[in-house]
């Protein structure tokens, strides 16, 4: 058993909103981050970029900076560790670190579950996760269409919520300041937004965010051979996913300066991914906490998106038939769905995503897999019975005509095809069922807010709760709520319940 020794984290120069006494008027404050921390975090983010560019020095610097953060600021350490383990468009964890990071994560997480001090919430979480993982493995072994070893890589990503135990282990015997964690994450993400803008509009390639694509040929930048497009490329959004961790504190405790808003909006424009933007906006609205605020922010969001829709629609379409900001084309797809009269009309909706899903669903029911699914099928499988000759998507993209039956971008549909209706129910039950463990705790709504945002990401096929890029964020937010309610942490902010 690890001793639960009382410890106090180092204090920041600015008190968090949670530390304000009952007599102090409530109000949001700016993220106050010392210049030295900005510089160290900039060095870390540049080191991640070097790792993605396959420069060995980058790996060395990342390790050194992680060790430094662990010694002086563990809240910063867990943010940096998450970016390192997940890659998040700066590197690819399955390539740049030699072996898929899951092979490191699982033994560490299992060890953490064994040695952690089992308070009641931690014990309940370990039991809930173990049951979820066991049922998933049993279903994959018993009803999977391929052997367990062929399913292992994808399955490990799907079960990566065990990352919560690694985060808890980092604070064994230590106090935790969730506001210090939010400020550290904010600093890293603002730097990341600047990287997106520089890469997208200045360098016009893949240098500072070298892995911000989706396996497109000719976009693998190396430190000695960077890829520059010449035009303005679309920088795919994995590096922006961790903003899901900051929406709740932005809604309740913090505000941003004008130049920080410029960087965030510029990065979103560089990614041109409306699904991620919709998820963050909806998460902000849901975090307001009162009906009056829900209505006010909803009206404001509708007005802004309406204006953006007409601006985007007036700009015409790209060579791929989508609007430049991808806001008009995303909204139009719902109109296309409601007006569809046959499968061909449906296939054109969702920028091709419905074309992926329709033939997969047909085969899904023909094979009688609706209850248990096909298991974790590799997208590059060569098993004939698991490949679809997809005529619908061939009309959108001929290169994608032959696809694995589970190779569907919409995360919720992918889970259904993988584990059937039984697995889908268990998936939803676990993600939102563990909210009950946090019931009554400070910041309990934080995990729920992050979980919903990540779920919305999945509608657009952006990782969500199926792969570690989304699941790490959910596990991290869950573990930070547990840590913020440790006795050592409770002593830090005795008046915090007024803000929860």
Secondary structure, 3 states (H helix, E strand, C coil): CCCCCCCCCCCCCCCCHHHCCCCCCCCCEECCCCHHHHHHHHHHHHHHHHHHCCCHHHHHHHHHHHHHHHHHCHHHHHHHHHHHHHCECCECCCCCCCCCCHHHHHHHHHHHHHHCCCCHHHHHHHHHHHHHHHHHHHHHHHHCCCCHHHHHHHHHHHCHHHHHHHHHHHCCCCCCCHHHHHHHHHHHHHHHHHHHHHHHHHHCEECCCCCCCCCCCCCCCECCECEECCCCCCCCHHHHHHHHHCHHHHHHCEECCHHHHHHHHHHHHHHCCHHHHHHHHHHHHHCCCCHHHHHHHHHHHHHHHHHHHHHHHHCCECCCCCECCCCHHHHHHHHHHHHCCCHHHHHCCHHHHHHHHHHHHHHHHHCCCCCCCCCCCCCCCCCHHHEEECHHHHCCCHHHCEEECCCCCCHHHHHHHHHHHHHHHHHHHHHHHHHHHHCCCCCHHHHHHHHHHHHHHHHHCCCCCCCHHHHHHHHHHHHHHHHHCCHHHHHHCCCHHHCC
